[in-house]
Amino acid sequence: MSKFHEKAEAQTKQIIGQMLGDELLVREGKDQQRKATEPDEPESPPAGSKDQGIVRDERGQEQPRDKERAQRVSRVDRGGDPPGKKAPGKQA
């Protein structure tokens, strides 16, 4: 079950518990929501794999593992690079 689904289920339990006056259901919902919002343990890459420092966020989008380092790393223009910010004076 996804984190989003866990959170939604926990909130539903809390709301229904409040409507019924069931404190146990409310507590279960709060516990489930707390567990769903806790960060996962970071997975270590398998031995021998090339870990590029890319992880997937909650939406499944690829993100750098270390954002600060990724912003500092310089990138070398190899000539066939896609359009974007280029150094002044360089024309492809």
C-alpha positions as CSV (number, residue, x, y, z in Angstrom):
1,M,0.0,0.0,0.0
2,S,1.4,3.4,-0.9
3,K,2.1,6.1,1.7
4,F,-0.7,8.3,0.2
5,H,-3.2,5.4,0.6
6,E,-2.0,4.7,4.2
7,K,-2.5,8.4,5.1
8,A,-5.9,8.6,3.6
9,E,-7.0,5.4,5.3
10,A,-5.7,6.7,8.7
11,Q,-7.6,10.0,8.3
12,T,-10.7,8.1,7.4
13,K,-10.4,6.0,10.5
14,Q,-10.0,9.1,12.6
15,I,-13.0,10.8,11.1
16,I,-15.3,7.8,11.5
17,G,-14.0,7.2,15.0
18,Q,-14.9,10.8,15.9
19,M,-18.3,10.5,14.3
20,L,-19.0,7.3,16.3
21,G,-17.4,8.5,19.5
22,D,-14.9,5.5,19.3
23,E,-11.7,6.7,20.9
24,L,-9.9,3.4,20.1
25,L,-10.6,3.9,16.3
26,V,-9.3,7.5,16.6
27,R,-6.1,6.3,18.3
28,E,-5.6,3.6,15.7
29,G,-6.0,6.2,12.9
30,K,-3.5,8.5,14.6
31,D,-0.9,5.7,15.0
32,Q,-1.4,4.6,11.4
33,Q,-1.0,8.2,10.2
34,R,2.2,8.6,12.3
35,K,3.7,5.4,10.8
36,A,2.7,6.5,7.3
37,T,4.5,9.9,7.7
38,E,7.7,8.4,9.1
39,P,10.6,8.4,6.5
40,D,11.6,5.1,5.2
41,E,15.0,3.6,6.0
42,P,17.4,4.5,3.2
43,E,18.2,1.5,1.0
44,S,21.8,0.8,0.2
45,P,22.6,0.0,-3.4
46,P,23.4,-3.7,-4.2
47,A,27.2,-4.5,-4.2
48,G,28.8,-3.8,-7.5
49,S,26.1,-1.5,-8.8
50,K,26.8,2.0,-10.0
51,D,24.8,4.2,-7.7
52,Q,24.4,7.5,-9.4
53,G,22.8,9.0,-6.4
54,I,19.4,9.0,-8.0
55,V,16.3,8.2,-5.9
56,R,12.6,8.4,-6.6
57,D,10.4,10.8,-4.6
58,E,6.8,10.1,-3.5
59,R,5.5,10.9,-7.0
60,G,8.0,8.5,-8.6
61,Q,10.1,11.3,-10.1
62,E,13.8,10.9,-10.2
63,Q,15.7,13.2,-7.8
64,P,19.3,13.5,-6.8
65,R,20.1,11.8,-3.5
66,D,22.3,14.7,-2.4
67,K,20.7,17.8,-3.9
68,E,23.4,20.2,-2.6
69,R,26.2,18.2,-4.2
70,A,24.3,17.8,-7.5
71,Q,23.9,21.6,-7.7
72,R,27.7,22.1,-7.2
73,V,28.9,19.5,-9.7
74,S,30.1,21.0,-13.0
75,R,28.9,19.6,-16.3
76,V,31.0,19.3,-19.4
77,D,29.5,20.3,-22.7
78,R,30.2,17.4,-25.1
79,G,28.8,19.1,-28.2
80,G,25.6,17.0,-28.6
81,D,24.0,18.4,-25.5
82,P,20.4,19.4,-25.6
83,P,19.5,23.1,-25.7
84,G,19.6,25.0,-22.4
85,K,21.8,27.4,-20.6
86,K,25.2,27.5,-22.4
87,A,28.2,29.6,-21.7
88,P,28.2,32.9,-23.5
89,G,30.0,32.8,-26.9
90,K,29.4,29.1,-27.5
91,Q,27.1,28.4,-30.4
92,A,26.2,24.8,-31.4
